Amino acid sequence: MQTVYVLSGPAGIGKSTTSRALVNALKNSAYISGDHISHMHVNGRKKPWESKDELSLIWNNILSLTENFVTNGVDVVVDYVTFPEDVLWLKDKLAEFNVNVVYVVLWTDMETLLKRDQLRKKEHQMGERCLILMEEFNKSGLDAKHLLDTSKKSVEDLEQVIEEIMNNNQFRLD
Amino acid sequence: MQTVYVLSGPAGIGKSTTSRALVNALKNSAYISGDHISHMHVNGRKKPWESKDELSLIWNNILSLTENFVTNGVDVVVDYVTFPEDVLWLKDKLAEFNVNVVYVVLWTDMETLLKRDQLRKKEHQMGERCLILMEEFNKSGLDAKHLLDTSKKSVEDLEQVIEEIMNNNQFRLD
């Protein structure tokens, strides 16, 4: 039985770092970056947070790749700003594949998030958009059991965070 | 009616540069790098030139993304070492979507290819594998009408090469 891990959270929280470490901790695993999938569409692309069609195209692409991987016995890590409605749609679409879906929203307080954002390369800094996304998560009806507080975690704690994502059943979607 | 461009050729020939320029010349377009798709599979990945299952997973992923893009009115550029049997499989799978499939194999002589390979960053140089791939194309039953000779082309000729790929009907698969 394959597992699909969806690692979410506001921009700047550390999704990519955590996702890559998780992929490397799994035996047979694929890494799907939603941002990369999104930017495969080069000309004619709309901003996914402004266009439902664009967002839907991205999620259909993530779904198709995930289906192909799990069919081939590969666990999948999806790294993308994912709201509860997105992951419920994904789980529903994957119903026939009999997979576990693990949904983790990396979280911290606003101050820490802004500090982390400022540590990134200038061109990757999201500034205010970090906080807007945090607000969106707060309003999304997210069940608190999917939150993983990373406020006091540093890179040295990564291994322990990965272990929690892999073994703590509270993150599983039922 | 959407077009799917498959840009092939041995390693080092200039597939990525040409593909990116082509994507940028199209109005509504997506760029699919076969190498990137291949490396989404992180742990448990086999070398696609040694494993039929791995190669098949890659092509199924390329196909799924292509289907999603053309369904949304987006032209697709596939950048990958693609042999005639691969592109015929792809065209067959896309039959119901009523798309044009354009298959271009960028080509040159062995000496020029090795020279170009040596101009790449050390970690991207393929050395002998360039020539092995060339041999594989020679033995693949490739129809010469799909060859595009780039021996005398430089980066300044890129615009003209793109125009030829877009407008020369000889590259179309019937």
Interface residues (C-beta under 8 A of the other chain):
Chain A: V23 N24 L26 K27 N28 S29 A30 Y31 I32 H36 M40 H41 V42 N43 G44 D53 L57 N60 N61 S64 L65 E67 N68 F69 N72 V74
Chain B: V23 N24 L26 K27 N28 S29 A30 Y31 I32 H36 M40 H41 V42 N43 G44 D53 L57 N60 N61 S64 L65 E67 N68 F69 N72 V74
